[in-house]
Amino acid sequence: MKPKLSLAVQYATKPDVIPTRHQFKKWAQAALLQDAEIALRIVDADEGRTLNRDYRHKDYATNVLTFPIMQEPILLGDIVLCAPVVEREATEQGISLEAHYAHLTVHGVLHMQGYDHENDTDAAVMEALESQIVIKLGYADPYLVEKEAIQHGG
């Protein structure tokens, strides 16, 4: 039985191309190991930078931020995706915007469940799981795509 997901999507910015709530829910569901209530917020660069500065002490907008609130009895938390950063990265990597949003949604949901990439061992576990989920969703392995973009000067 797959975990239950209650997903609220907040569009704090309206980029030209943005996935639907249905797409975000499908991607988040694919990464869930337990029932969850998640608020997913799409933001502009200013809000993304402010949140990253205030919570991670890094003064730039990043692609995804995850704010886990609790893990028991259900997973509860927020995921923030910064639309301009996601768009720029997709262009730089030569991948579809949809594929990049799918990957970052999966990445954020895994963070909420305690996965991390602070050291090489944890990163290898998390990246392998991300790749497996993203491929199962029908997209290319995001880490192979990133390595190819770097090799070709992207």
ZIDACOR-V948024 format. One line per field, one symbol per residue. psi: psi as a letter, one per 20 degrees, with the letter a starting at -180 (. if undefined). burial: + if it has 16 or more other ideal C-beta (glycine too) atoms within 10 Angstrom, else -. Layout:
# ZIDACOR-V948024
psi->???
burial->???
This chain:
# ZIDACOR-V948024
psi->pqqqpoppppniqnrgppqrhggggggghhipirqqoppppprrhghgggghghhikomqprgpqpnpgqiqirppaqpppoghggggggghikrqhghgggghgggghgghjiqrkhrhghgggghgggggggghijrqohhgggghgghjk.
burial->----+-+-+---+----++---++++++++++---+-+++++++--+++-++--------+-++++++------+++++++++++++-++--+-+-+-+++++++++++++++-+-+--------++-+++-++--+-+-++--++--------
